[in-house]
Amino acid sequence: MAGQRVLVAGAAGFLGSHLCDLLLARGAAVVGLDNLQTGAARNLAEAEAHPDFRLDVADISETLPPRLRDGGFDRIYNLACAASPPRYQARPVHTLLTSILGSRHLLELAESCGARFLLASTSEVYGDPTVHPQPEDYRGNVSTTGPRACYDEGKRAAETLALDTERMGCCEVRIARIFNTYGPRMAGSDGRVVSSMVSQALAGEDLTIFGDGEQTRSFCFVSDLLDGLVALMEHDGPQPGPVNLGNPDEISINVLAREVARLTGSRSAIVRRPLPVDDPRRRQPDIAKAGRLLGWRPTTPLEDGLRATIAWFEAEARPSVSATPSQAVA
């Protein structure tokens, strides 16, 4: 990785900014690309201080900045899409086009400079699954017409586009299906369950739980996820197909709420709201493929990850406004 020139689309986001820091620390020169619609420039404070980092502000669903054509990139990571339900549902057409047109533009760039391309896909391609845990060969239970379809179907189409591009001999691609990830730099108002609950608990507000709270998620700490992402990008050999990256330890939202309350010392009450449309009842990755292919498995216990996340919110975010009932979903 040392000496590589890498483009990270979605660089100012939660995952993208941490990825930039990791790549720089491992000796790569990094160009970040972001339209700053949902990402935050402050997330890149550490990267901006590095001499081998540059940020270009642009929208990948539109024409890429011309100077990227001369970038000579070895690797291109596409993390550029709003990932929190309230944010991607706020601009659904843009969300869909970011996944499809944005991926197309970056794949063309990868072809022109001979770069390997990694698509950050999502566990949402499985929809509300009828198979549990979800292996990569499960085709999903996804609505094409619901409010989450702009994201779910956009990512599914982007996977198709990436693999067809490789089949045409244009460039090498890797596809990571990312499950719920959390950690420092999440936005307190992004509507995802960990950030929403931590924000609410620290502000002394009620913790919002949707439905009966027995729906499950599997939470992966950001550093573990990024180790898997880079390992997948650097995996040589035949096309491996999509690879699940996430923590297989499944817990209910009720249990998560109790843990957040305990670790923050909060006495917040629980407020229950109706379950949003198409919200998955269960979510747990089968990561056997990642283990075989990459030798990867997350190692950060949930309590340790939550403590680090809470400490960041206390020191940096100072949250005081909770997500509205229509937002806090994940």
Secondary structure as UniProt FT lines:
FT   TURN            2..3
FT   STRAND          5..9
FT   TURN            10..12
FT   HELIX           14..25
FT   TURN            26..27
FT   STRAND          29..34
FT   HELIX           41..44
FT   HELIX           45..48
FT   TURN            51..52
FT   STRAND          53..57
FT   TURN            60..61
FT   HELIX           66..70
FT   STRAND          75..78
FT   HELIX           85..90
FT   HELIX           92..97
FT   HELIX           98..102
FT   HELIX           103..113
FT   STRAND          116..122
FT   HELIX           123..126
FT   TURN            136..137
FT   TURN            147..148
FT   HELIX           149..167
FT   TURN            168..169
FT   STRAND          173..178
FT   STRAND          181..182
FT   TURN            184..185
FT   TURN            188..189
FT   HELIX           193..202
FT   TURN            203..204
FT   STRAND          207..210
FT   TURN            211..212
FT   STRAND          216..218
FT   STRAND          220..221
FT   HELIX           222..233
FT   STRAND          243..245
FT   STRAND          250..252
FT   HELIX           253..264
FT   STRAND          270..273
FT   TURN            277..278
FT   HELIX           288..294
FT   HELIX           302..312
FT   HELIX           313..317
FT   TURN            325..327
//
